[in-house]
Amino acid sequence: MIANAADQHRNRKVVLIVDDDADIREILAETLENLDFDCTTAVDGLDALRVVRQMPVRPSIILLDLMMPVMDGYEFLDRRRQDPALTAIPVAIVTAGHGVDRDRLAEDVAIISKPFDMPRLLDVLNALGSEPGRG
């Protein structure tokens, strides 16, 4: 029975949630975990770089807020582009802002508005190959 539980855990997809708002991180992580995702969180872009480099398994997707202190989402994306290990991880932007500077994104990424439309969020996760149970 224990081996089966370990296999099930390995099949779950890992989502890194990067947001400076603790309530958003907690609610989003809890919701996704209830849908069979494993979630790890970071409080800003700098923390996300540290967290992702320490993870034993790279995340399947990064959900990234743009407006954060210390290192915002735009700078995180700039640093991500410089690291081949990170460029392979898909990113979806989660933002309450309406003034997203697509030129600074330098790639075509999904943008998910806050408050979250969960069907839209799940569609994005699935489109990026992060559907739970798919390997």
N, C-alpha and C positions, 0 to 999 in steps of 0.2 A: 504494500500500500504506500509506503514512503517513497519508493522509486517512482511510482505512478504520479504522486504529487510533485516530485521533482521534475518529471517530464512535462507535466502540465505547466509548471512555472517557467520552464525553458521555452515553451511555445508562446508564452505571452509576449507581446511587443512592448518595448520600453519607450516611454515618452518623456522627454525632458521639458519641463514647464519653466519658462524664464519670465518672471514678473515680479516687480517690486511690491505689489500689493499682496500681503499675506493672506487676506481673505480669498482673493481670486485664486492664488496658488492652491490653497487648501480645498476650496470647493471644486475646482477643476480636477485636481488630483483624485479626490474622493469619488467624483462622478465617473471619471475614466477608469479608476480601479474597480468600481462596481460593474463596468463593462468589460472586464478582463484585460485591461492594460496594466502594466507596471509603470509607476510614475516616480520620477525623481524631480526635484525642484531646485531652482537657483534664484537668488534675489536680484541679480543684475547680470549684465553681460560678462563682467570680469569673473564673477562667481560661476557663471555657466562654463566659461573656459576651464576653470579649475575643476569643476565637477565632472565635466565630460571627459577630461583627461585622466581622471581617477576611476572612472566607471570600468568595471571588469568587462562589460558588454556595452558597446556603443549604442546610443539610443536609435530607435527606428525613425524618429522624427523629433524635431525641436519646435515647440510652440513658443514663439518669441514676441514679447511685448517690445514696442519701439521706444517708448518714453520712460526711461528709468534713470536714476542717479548713478553715479560712479562710472558706468559704461552703458550707454544706451544701445538699443537694438541695431542701429545703423553701424556703430563702431564694432559691435560683435560680428556683424556680417562682413565688415572689412577684414577683421582678423581671421574669420573663418575661411575667407577666400585665399588667405596666405598659408593655410595648413591643409595639405592634401588629405589627411586623415579626417578632417572635419567637413571638407567640401562634399564628401559622399553622403553626408547626413542631410536629408531633406528638411527644409525649414518652412513653417507656416507662420505668418505674422498674425498676432492677436492684439488688437488695439481698439481703444475707445475713440481715438482721434480720427478726424476725417481728412486731415491734411497730410496724408502719407506721401512722401517724396519718392515716387517710383524710380526716379533717376538715381537716387542714392541706394536703392535696393540692388541695382545692377543685375538683376535676374528676375524672371517671371515667377513670383511666389504667390501662393494663395494668401488672401487677406481675410481674416475672420474678425468680424466686429464684436465688440463688447456692448451690451450684454450678449452672451453666447446664444446662438441658435444651434442647439445640440445636433439636430439632423445635419445641418451644414458642416459642423465640426467633424462629425463622424464621416460624412462624405469626403472631406479633405483627408482625414486619416486613412480612409480606405483607398482613395486615389493615389496616395503616396506610398501604398504598399504596407500600411501599418495596421491592417485589419487583424484583430486578435485571432490567433489560431492559424494564421497563414505564415509560412516560412519562406 
